[in-house]
């Protein structure tokens, strides 16, 4: 994504966008919310993901947390969103379904195509058959 300093780059981007909106304190407020939810530590979002996800694969998790913030600020719009029925199906099935190892094709078959891309679309990084 942005290399070793991905979260720093995202924070800088958010700070600049919030400054333009005259909401400089909004990211600090969000960080407190993330901390209450267990998604923020003294080493940022990356610190939480680093403890949970091996190697450098946590960068996509970091991107998704900041993307959610951007989405709530209406800076980021998905190509499509789940309707109420799709969301209910997802909530009812996801925990049990995620209890097994899956391949990308199985995820797409079960839940459809993604509405946003976080990270690389390079198939060598995460191949559809893995």
Residue, then its C-alpha position, 0 to 999 in steps of 0.5 A: x500500500x504505502x510501504x512501511x509507514x502506511x498508517x502514518x501516511x493515512x493519518x497525514x491524509x486524514x489530518x489534511x482533509x479534516x483541516x480543510x473541513x475545519x474539524x482538526x480534532x475529529x481524528x483524535x475523537x475517533x482514536x478514542x472511540x477506536x481505543x474503547x473498541x479495542x482497535x487503537x493502542x499506543x502504537x496506533x491501529x497498526x499495533x493492534x493488528x500487528x498482534x493479531x495478524x502475522x507478517x505484514x498482512x495487517x496493512x489491509x486491516x489498517x486501511x479498512x479501519x481508516x476507510x470506515x472513518x473516511x466512509x462516515x465522513x462521506x469521503x469514500x463511497x462504495x460501488x455498492x452496499x448490501x441491502x437489508x436482506x443481504x446484510x441479514x444473511x451475512x450476519x446470520x452466517x458469517x461467524x460459523x462460515x468464517x470458522x473454516x479456512x476459505x479460498x478467495x473464490x469461495x468468499x466471492x461465491x458466498x458473498x459476491x464481489x467486494x464493494x471496495x478494494x483495500x490494498x493490492x489487486x495483484x493476484x500474486x499477493x493474494x491469489x484467487x485460489x488461495 
